[in-house]
Structure formats: C-alpha cells, structure tokens
Amino acid sequence: MPDKPAARLALLALFGGATGIGFAPVLVRLSEVGPSATAFHRMLFALPFVWAWMRGEQRRAPAQRRPAGRRDFLLLAATGLLFTADLSIWHWSLQFTTVANSTLLTNFCPVFVALGAWLLWAETITGVIVVGMALALVGAAVLVNVSFQVNAGHLLGDGLALVAALFYAGYLLAVKHLRRSFSAATLLAWSGLVSCPAFLLVAVLSGEKLLPDSSGGWTVLIALALVSHVGGQTLIAYGLGHLSAAFSSVSLLWQPVVAAMIAWVVLQEPLSAVQVAGGVVVLAGIAIASGSLNGLWRPADRT
C-alpha cells in the first residue's frame, strides 16, 4: 500500500520548495552583480549549509549510501552542469523580460519532464495528471498574459526562458533518478561542487561584475542562497524522492504564482484581476493532479 503520510509530506515539501524558489527571480533582479555571478554566489553561500546537513545525516546514519565510483560522480557532476545551464540561461532571460514571463516559461518544463519520465522509466502519465497539467499551464499563461509585450527585448528573454526550461527538465529528471540512491543533501552537496565553479567560469567569460557594492547587495545574495537554494531546492529534491516526476513538476507551477505576487510587492509589477484569476486556475490544476496522489507515490531509498 502506498504510504499516504509520506506522500503528503512530500507534497508539502514541493510546495515549500516552490515557494522558496519563487523568491529567486525577484532577488536576481535586485542583485548588484551579473546574472551568472549571482548564481555563483547563490551556490557559494549555500554549499556550507548543505554540506553540514549531509555530514549530520551521515553521523546519524553511517550506513547511508555515499557516492563511490566513476558512474556516481559523473551523474552528480552532470546534474550540477544541468543546473548551471538552467540557472545561467534563466538569469539572463530575466535581464530581457518580466519576472512573471520568465518564471512561467521556465516552468513550462512539466511537459518535457512528463515525456522524459515516460521515455526513461515508463512512468505512467494518467489522465488526471494530463488534465491537471494542462489546466495549470493555461492558468500560468493567463497569469502572465497581460505582461507579454511584443518587442525584441521581451522576445529574446522569453526565448531564453524556454531554453532554460529544457535544462530545468533535465535537472529535475536527474534529481529524480539520483534520489533513488542518495539523500537530498548528498545530491545537492556533490552536484553543487560542480555547479559553483561552473557558474564562476560563465560569469568570468561573460565579463560580468563579480562583487556587489553594498551591504544590501550581499544581503540579496545570501537571501538567495538560503531561501531559494538551501530552502527551495532541498525541499524539491526531497519531494522528488517520493512522488512521480510528472506530478512533481506540475506542483512546481506554484512557483510563478509566488514570483508574480512578490514582484507585485517588491518590483511594482502589478497583477490585474485576470492575472489573479490565472493564479487561481494554476492552483485548481495542481489540485486536480493531486487527486491521484496515491498512485503517484514512489518510494525513495533514502530520505
């Protein structure tokens, strides 16, 4: 029988993680350094916390599996590079389009995740998930519809966000696969060792500004690390270990709703009544998809 409490806890973790990363686009816009440099600092400040968490787990459970052998380290490195590509391209898209547009288009990845999970693991895609996904995507599109502007700048930013969605889907599928063997902390700690210097390399090659000018700039980077990575990504990795990849990606469409609300308050990017209705439709789609939660549960080897 499926473990209903574990599935519910995983669902709450996904919503918590989506809320955490919902702060990311606004914090990126507020950053005083370049987009890839922002991602580098996000990883740099997050890694000590993630590694401390992993070490604590290992002390409590010495028998917990650790990476060993070329295959494990290559898979963890590939996950880190997928995350690097996703965030680097997404952060650049935020320079050319609105927070709502970029966040929505990046989160079109559920379609790619569902197809990938079906092709790789023959993961069942139920009619309930399809209906919920379609409704959530329509709602997300309505959420940002008013903000779409037909100009070269926005088109470039929107295109970059769609490319980022492909890498984001690859990252989520990689996390789903590795969570069968490793804990969320282990996965993020080791993959982060690859993505952190990769972000720095991209930032240097792009000629970006690497250090903020003020204490406020440092505060933004630290907040991005703690809220969006330590909080957001770890909770998402936990949830992916217990729920199907397709359903998990649909649940993450809560992120553009959070991002749009925060952007309204912080960046004065107002939401119309139509956009608010779109956010409600997103929630309705997620609720429909969660109707078959028992069948979506997948046991993880590690917590």
N, C-alpha and C positions, 0 to 999 in steps of 0.2 A: 504493500500500500504506500502511496506517496506520503511523505512527511509534510503535512499541511502547515504546522508551525514554522518549519524551516523554509517553506516556500513563501509564507507570509513575511518572515523576517527578511528574506532575500528581496522581496518586492519593496519593502520599506527601505532597504539599503539602496536599491536602484533609484528610488525617488529622492532619497537623501543625497546620493551621488550626483544625480541630475541637477538638483538644487545647487550643490557646490560648484559644479562646472558652469551653471547658469550665470554665476558671478564673473566668470573668466572674460567674456567679450568686453564687458564694461571696464574691468581692470586693465585689460590690454589697451583699450582706448585711452585710459588715464596714464599709462606708463610713459615715463620720460625717456626711455631708450627704444631702440629699434624693435620690430616685431620678433625677430629670431633671438635677439639679445634678451628680450622679455621672457621668452620660453626657456632660455638658458638659465636665467636667474630663478625662474619657477622651479626648475629641476634641482638646481644647486642648493636652494634653501629647503627643498622638500626631502632630499636624499638622507640627511642625517636622521630625520624623524622616521622615515620608512625603514632605514637600516636598524635603528634602535628597536622598532617594533618587531622586525624579523628576528633579531637576536633574542628579544624577550620570548618570542614564540619558541625558539629553539631550546632555550633553557627550560621552559615548561614542558616541552615535548621533544626530548633528544632524538627520538626515533623518527621525527618528521623528515620527510624526504628533502634532500638538498640537491642542487644542480651538480651533476657529475658526468663527465664525458663530453666529447665534442658536440654531439647532437643537442644535448640540453642547452649548452652555452650558445650554439648557433641559433636555436629557436628563440632564446631570450634576447639575443642581440638583434635578430630580425624584428622582434616585437618592438624593441626600442627604436629601431630605424623607421618602422611604420608610424610610430608615434611622432617621431621627429618630422617626417614628411607631412603628416596630418596637421600638426600644430604650426609648422613653419608656413605652409601654404594658407592655412586658415587665418593666421595672424596677419599675413599680407593682405588677404581679402578684406579684412577689417579697415584697412587703410583706404579702400576704394568704394565701400558700400556701407549701408547702415548695419548696426548691430543686429537688428531683427532679421534683415535679409540674409546676412552671412550665417547667423546661427541656424536659421531654418534650412538653408540649402545644404549646409554641412550635415545637418541631421536628416537629410533625405537618405542617409545610409541604410535605414531599415530594409529597403528593397534589396540592396546589394548584400546585406547580411543574411537575409532570408534565402536568397538564391545561393549564396556561398555555403550556408549551413546545409542546405538540401543537397548540393553537389558533393560536398566534402564528407558529410556524415549521414546523408539520407535522413536528415532531421525532418520530421513531419511538419508541414505547414497547414494547419487546419483552416477551415473556412472562417472560423471565429477570428483567428489571427489576421487573415486577409481583410476581413471587413473592418476590424478594429484598426489595422494599419492604414487602410485607405481613408477611413474617417479621420484618423489623427493627422494624416498628411494633408487632407483637404482643410482641416481646421488650422493647421500650421500655415498653409498657404493663405488662408483668409486673414490670419493674424498679421501677416506682413504685406498683404496686398496693397494697402494704401500707401505703404512706404516705397514701393517699387517706382523707380524713376528711369526713364529711357534716356540714358546718356552714356557716353563712352566710359566714364569712370565707374558707374554702377555696373555696367555690363562686364567690365574686367573683374571687378570684385566678386560679382555673382558667379562668374565662370571659375574663378579660383576656389570659391567655396564649394562648388560641385566637385572639382578635382580632389579637394580635401576630403569630401565625403567618401570617395573611393578608398583613400588611405585610412580613413577612420573606420570604415567597414572592415578592412583588412586587419586593423589593430584589434577591433572587438572580436573578430574570429580567432585571432592568435591568442588573445587573452582567454577566450572560452576554451580553446584547446589546451593551453598550458595549465589552466585551473584544475584540470583532471589530475595533474601530478603535483602541483605546487600551491602553497598558500598565496593569498593575495599579496601579502607583504613580501614574500620571497620573489614573486614575479616582478613586482614594481621595483624592488631594490636592485635586482640584477639588470633588468632592462633599462633602468634609469642610468646605470653606469655607462651605457652606450649612448643613450639619447642626450645626456647632458653635454658631453664634449662635441657630439654631432651638432647640437644647436649652436654651440660656441663657434664651430667651424663655419656654419652657414652665416652666422652674424658677421664674422670677420671678413669672409669672402664678399659679403654684401656691402661692406663698408659702413655698417651700422654703428650708431653711438652705443657704447657698451655700459656706461655707468650713468646713473641718474645724478641730477644736480642738487637735489634737495632731500631732506629727511622724508618729505611726503612721497617722493619718488621711490625711496627704499621701502616705505610702508606699503605702497601699492604692490611691489614685487613680493614682499613677504606675505601679504594677504593672499596674493595669487597662489603662492606655494602652499600655504596652509589650508586655505578654504577650497581651492579648486583641485589641487593635486592630492595632498595628504588626505583631505576630507573627501573630495569628489571622486577621484579615480580609484582610491582604495575601496570605497563602498561599492562602486560599479564593478570592480574586479570580484568582490565578494559575491554580489548578486549574480554575476555571470557564472559563478561556480555552481549555482543551484537551480537556475532557470534556463530555458532554451534561449539560444542566441537570437532567434527571430522575435520572440516576445520581449526579451530584454531591450532590444534596440527600439521597439515600439514604445516601451515605457520611458526611454530616454528622450522622447519627444516632449517631455515635460520641460526639458532644458530651454527651448526657445521661448516658452511661456514665461519662465523665470527671468530670462535675459531681457525680454521685452519690457517686463514690469520694472526691472532695475534700471534699464536705460531710460524709461519714462521719468523716474525719480531723479537719477543722477545726471543724465546727459540731456535732459529735456527733449527726448524723442517721444512725443505724446502718442497715446493709443486712442483710436476712435472707438465708438460703440461697436462698429463692425469688427474691429480687431479683437476687442474683448470677447465678442461672440465667438470668434475663431478660437480663442484660447479655451473657451468652454467646450467647443467641439473636439479639440485635442483631448481634453480630459475624458469626454464621452467615448472617444475611440480607444483610449487606454483602458477604460473601464470595461468596454466590450471585449477587448483582447484578453483581459484578466479573467473573464468569465470561465475560461477553461484552464485555470491555473493548476489544477490537479494534474492535468495531462502534460503540463509544460515543465513540471519539476524534473530536474536531472540531478542525481546525487553527485557530489564532488568528493574526491579522495581526500582533500584537505580542506580545513576551514579557512 
